[in-house]
Amino acid sequence: MKIITSALLIAFSCGMAYAKEIALTFDDLPAQEDVSAQEQKEINDRILNSLQSFNAPAIGFVNESKLSNKGETSEKIAILKSWIDKRQCLGNHTYSHNALSTTDLDDFQTDVIKGAMISKELMHNAGLSYRYFRHPYLDTGGSKEKRDLFDKFLKIHGYVIAPATIDTDDWKFNRELHKNPSAKKKIIQNYLEHTKRKFRFYEHASHRMFGRNIKHVWLLHANLLNSLAMDDLLNLASEFGYKFVSLDAVLNDKAYSEPDYYYDAFGVSWLYRWDYTRGKIIDWSQDPEPNLS
């Protein structure tokens, strides 16, 4: 009996160590769309209700310039508060959503500080830690010198970088949805099929690089498309075997301590960064392109 119990414990612990886990991250809060506060609220309500149905933790990265754009500031702040009320978290995506590589470093750092004024207070008022930063466009600076200086700034201010390993090009499909709303059903279906292909590709890349499927960070946006497709997206990830966990939990994976010598401005998956650093064993030409037709 003792031998059987020990074997079960070992199997259980090994299974837990290599379970499929994924963190959900949403950029451009209160919404990617420059629409009324009511429309933004509806987008966020649908996303948050889906997350709640799946018991899925998430973090929303805020551009606080959007809170004052076209007025309705108090209504848009209420949208951010709704994330916290639904037990979700907020992070810093800068105030203005400028690219680090094309912005003066001092100006960019000022923009980061300005981008935390409201979100940080909302988080702290709820007794939550406000510490994650997501680079706009995943642009980490364009040079080693600039990235190193900015990383030092983030560390001084208590920020942790939110990486992304899975990017399913939602913003491209969202753009098509706004261009052609009558094709909503087809656009969402194409988006879901593309997401499946991207999951398979990133899982394959992970196995090639690490000999296992690492814990992933999924980059999404707070937009109309995702609000309409969120139940299907979460079902899709569940069918791939993923458990939804916090960003904290994912970053405990030792893969995220891998060196990163990718300094180009163009934003890419952290899997690409690590593969580039290792000498590129993955054929990135096979990374699926979205079908927007």
C-alpha positions in Angstrom: 0.0 0.0 0.0 2.8 2.4 0.9 4.5 1.7 -2.5 1.2 2.3 -4.4 0.6 5.5 -2.4 4.1 6.8 -3.1 3.8 6.0 -6.8 0.5 7.9 -6.9 2.0 10.9 -5.2 4.9 10.9 -7.6 2.6 10.7 -10.6 0.3 13.4 -9.2 3.2 15.8 -8.5 4.7 15.2 -11.9 1.4 15.7 -13.6 0.9 19.0 -11.7 4.4 20.2 -12.6 3.6 19.8 -16.3 -0.1 20.6 -16.4 -1.2 22.9 -19.1 -1.6 26.4 -17.6 -2.3 29.7 -19.2 -2.7 33.3 -18.0 -5.1 35.6 -19.7 -4.0 39.2 -20.3 -6.0 42.0 -22.0 -4.4 45.1 -23.4 -5.8 48.6 -24.1 -8.3 49.0 -21.4 -10.9 50.4 -21.0 -11.3 49.3 -24.7 -9.3 49.1 -27.9 -12.2 50.9 -29.6 -12.6 54.7 -29.4 -16.3 54.5 -28.7 -18.7 55.7 -26.1 -18.3 54.7 -22.5 -21.6 52.7 -22.7 -20.2 50.7 -25.6 -17.0 50.2 -23.8 -18.9 49.0 -20.7 -20.8 46.5 -22.8 -17.5 45.1 -24.2 -16.0 44.8 -20.8 -19.2 43.4 -19.2 -19.3 40.5 -21.7 -15.6 39.8 -21.2 -15.8 39.8 -17.4 -19.0 37.7 -17.4 -17.3 35.1 -19.5 -14.2 35.1 -17.3 -16.4 34.7 -14.2 -18.3 31.8 -15.8 -15.0 29.9 -16.4 -13.5 31.0 -13.1 -10.6 32.4 -15.1 -8.3 35.0 -13.5 -7.1 37.8 -15.8 -5.2 41.1 -15.8 -6.2 44.1 -17.9 -3.5 46.5 -19.0 -4.7 50.1 -19.0 -3.9 53.1 -21.2 -5.2 55.9 -18.9 -5.2 58.5 -21.7 -8.4 56.7 -22.9 -10.1 57.6 -19.7 -10.3 61.3 -20.6 -10.6 60.9 -24.4 -14.1 62.3 -25.4 -15.0 62.9 -21.8 -17.1 60.4 -19.8 -14.1 60.0 -17.5 -16.1 58.8 -14.4 -17.9 56.2 -16.5 -14.7 54.9 -17.9 -13.1 54.7 -14.4 -16.1 52.7 -13.4 -15.2 50.2 -16.1 -11.8 49.7 -14.6 -13.4 49.3 -11.1 -15.7 46.6 -12.5 -12.6 44.5 -13.2 -11.5 44.7 -9.6 -15.1 44.1 -8.4 -15.1 40.9 -10.5 -11.8 39.9 -8.7 -9.6 40.7 -11.7 -6.5 42.8 -11.8 -5.2 45.9 -13.6 -1.7 46.6 -14.9 0.2 49.5 -16.6 0.2 49.8 -20.4 1.5 53.4 -20.3 -0.6 56.5 -20.5 -0.4 57.1 -24.2 0.4 53.7 -25.8 3.5 55.0 -27.6 6.3 52.7 -28.8 9.4 52.6 -26.6 11.8 52.4 -29.5 10.5 55.6 -31.1 10.0 57.6 -27.9 12.6 59.5 -25.9 13.4 57.4 -22.9 12.7 60.1 -20.3 9.4 60.9 -22.0 8.4 57.3 -22.0 9.2 56.8 -18.4 7.1 59.9 -17.5 4.3 58.3 -19.5 4.6 55.1 -17.5 4.3 57.0 -14.2 1.4 59.0 -15.6 -0.3 55.8 -16.7 -0.6 54.5 -13.2 -2.3 57.4 -11.5 -5.8 56.0 -11.4 -5.3 52.2 -11.9 -2.8 52.0 -9.1 -5.1 53.7 -6.6 -8.0 51.5 -7.6 -5.9 48.4 -7.0 -4.5 49.6 -3.7 -7.9 50.6 -2.5 -9.0 47.0 -3.0 -5.9 45.8 -1.1 -4.3 44.4 -4.3 -0.7 44.6 -5.5 -0.2 46.8 -8.6 3.0 45.7 -10.2 2.7 44.4 -13.8 3.8 46.4 -16.9 3.1 45.5 -20.5 5.0 47.1 -23.3 2.8 48.7 -26.0 3.3 46.7 -29.2 5.6 44.4 -27.2 8.3 46.9 -28.3 11.0 46.6 -25.6 13.2 49.4 -26.9 14.9 48.6 -30.1 18.5 48.5 -28.6 20.2 46.8 -25.8 21.2 50.1 -24.2 17.7 51.5 -24.2 16.1 48.3 -23.0 18.6 47.9 -20.2 18.0 51.5 -19.0 14.2 51.0 -19.1 14.4 47.7 -17.4 16.3 49.4 -14.6 13.6 52.1 -14.3 10.9 49.4 -14.1 12.8 47.6 -11.3 13.2 50.8 -9.3 9.5 51.5 -9.6 8.6 48.0 -8.5 7.3 46.7 -11.9 7.4 43.2 -13.3 7.3 42.9 -17.1 4.3 41.0 -18.4 5.6 38.9 -21.3 3.4 37.2 -23.9 4.0 33.8 -25.5 0.7 33.3 -27.4 -0.5 36.1 -29.6 -3.6 35.2 -31.7 -3.8 38.5 -33.8 -7.2 39.4 -32.4 -6.7 43.1 -33.3 -6.5 42.2 -37.0 -9.8 40.3 -36.9 -11.4 43.1 -34.7 -10.4 45.6 -37.4 -12.2 43.4 -40.0 -15.2 43.1 -37.8 -15.6 46.9 -37.6 -15.1 47.2 -41.4 -17.7 44.5 -42.2 -20.1 43.9 -39.3 -22.5 42.0 -41.5 -19.8 39.3 -41.8 -19.5 38.9 -38.0 -20.2 35.2 -37.9 -17.6 34.4 -40.5 -15.0 36.7 -39.0 -15.4 35.1 -35.6 -15.2 31.6 -37.0 -12.0 32.5 -38.9 -10.6 34.0 -35.7 -11.3 30.8 -33.7 -9.8 28.6 -36.4 -6.7 30.9 -36.5 -6.5 30.7 -32.7 -6.4 26.9 -32.8 -3.6 27.0 -35.4 -1.6 29.4 -33.3 -2.0 27.3 -30.2 -0.7 24.3 -32.0 2.2 26.2 -33.4 3.2 27.7 -30.1 2.9 24.4 -28.3 5.1 22.8 -31.0 7.7 25.5 -30.6 7.6 25.1 -26.8 8.2 21.4 -27.0 11.0 21.8 -29.5 12.7 24.4 -27.2 12.0 23.1 -23.8 11.0 19.5 -24.2 7.6 20.3 -22.7 4.7 22.7 -23.0 5.6 25.7 -20.8 3.0 27.8 -18.9 1.8 30.4 -21.3 0.7 34.0 -21.3 -2.0 34.8 -23.8 -2.1 38.3 -25.3 -5.6 39.6 -26.0 -7.2 43.0 -26.2 -10.3 44.4 -24.6 -12.3 44.8 -27.9 -15.6 44.0 -29.5 -14.4 40.8 -31.2 -13.1 39.2 -28.0 -16.2 40.3 -26.1 -18.4 38.4 -28.6 -16.1 35.4 -28.9 -14.9 35.1 -25.3 -17.0 32.0 -24.3 -15.8 30.3 -27.4 -12.1 31.3 -26.8 -12.2 30.0 -23.2 -13.9 26.8 -24.4 -11.2 26.4 -27.0 -8.4 26.8 -24.5 -10.1 24.4 -22.2 -10.4 21.8 -25.0 -6.6 22.2 -25.5 -6.3 21.1 -21.8 -5.5 24.5 -20.3 -6.3 25.5 -16.8 -6.7 29.3 -16.3 -4.3 30.7 -13.7 -2.8 34.0 -12.6 0.1 35.7 -14.3 2.0 35.2 -11.0 1.5 31.4 -11.3 2.7 31.3 -14.9 5.8 33.4 -14.3 6.9 30.8 -11.8 7.8 28.6 -14.8 11.6 28.5 -15.1 11.3 29.2 -18.8 10.7 32.9 -18.0 14.2 33.2 -16.6 15.6 32.3 -20.0 18.0 34.9 -21.4 16.6 37.3 -24.1 19.0 38.9 -26.6 16.4 40.0 -29.0 16.6 43.8 -29.2 14.7 44.7 -32.4 11.8 47.0 -32.1 9.2 44.7 -33.7 7.2 43.0 -31.0 7.2 39.2 -30.9 6.3 36.3 -28.7 8.7 35.6 -25.9 9.1 32.1 -27.5 10.6 33.9 -30.5 12.9 35.9 -28.2 14.2 32.8 -26.5 14.6 30.9 -29.7 16.4 33.9 -31.3 18.8 33.9 -28.3 19.4 30.2 -28.6 20.2 30.4 -32.4 16.7 29.8 -33.9 15.8 26.2 -34.2 12.1 27.0 -34.9 10.9 27.6 -38.4 9.0 30.8 -37.8 7.8 31.0 -41.4 5.3 28.4 -40.3 3.8 30.8 -37.7 0.2 30.9 -39.0 -1.0 34.1 -40.7 -4.6 35.2 -40.2 -7.2 34.5 -42.8 -9.0 37.8 -43.2 -10.8 37.1 -46.5 
